[in-house]
Structures are given as structure tokens and as C-alpha cells.
């Protein structure tokens, strides 16, 4: 039972980190995003790769 609770906590923590990362990427000033060669429309994909370690088999660029 404790393994289940631990797993649920881990999933919830990752989801919170994902949501926070998406929010931060979307809130990034345009000049900073351009300097980093990021497109704000890619916020979900970038956050997913950063938090879950999965780029969906695609390069981040």
C-alpha cells in the first residue's frame, strides 16, 4: 500500500513540475525566448522532455 501512495505522490509531483515548467516557459519574455531559440508554442513539448525525460523520439530543436 505504501508503494502505491509513493507512486501516486511521484506522479503528482511530476505533473506539478510539468505544469509549472509550461507556465514559466509561456511567461518568458519574447526576447529571452528568442535568445534561447525557443518557440512558446513548444512549451508543452519542452516541459514534457524536461520533466519526463521524453522528447517523443524527436530532437528538442
N, C-alpha and C positions, 0 to 999 in steps of 0.2 A: 504494500500500500504506500509506503514511503517513497518507493521508486516512482510510482505514478504521480504523486504530489510533486516530487522533484522534477520530473519530466514536464509537468504542466507549468511549473514555475519557470523552467528554462524556455519553454515555448512562449510564454507570456513576456518574458524578458526580451527575447529576440524580437518579438513583434513590436514591443515598445521602442526598442533601439531602431528598428526599421522605420517606424512612423516618425520618430524624432529626426532621423537622418534625412528622410524625404522632406520634412518640414524645413530643416536647415538648408538643404540644397535649393528648395524653392524660394527661400527668403534671401538667398545670397544675392548681393548686388550684381547687376549685369556686368559691370566692368571686371569684377573679380571672376565671375563665371567665364567670361571671355578670356581672361588671362590664363585660366586653368584649362581652357579648351573644353568646357562643359556646356552642354545644352540643357536648359532647365526642363525641357520635355523628357529628358532621360533620367530624371530624378528617381523614379521608381526602380529602373534597371540598375542604376549606380548604387542605390541603397541596398537593393537585394544582393548584389555582388559583395558589397562591403560587410553586410551583416550575416548573410547566409553562406558567403564564400562561393556563390554560384553566379556565373555570368551567362548562364543558359547556353553554354558552349560557344559563346561569342566573345570576341575581344571587347574590352570596355571602350575602345576607340572606334 
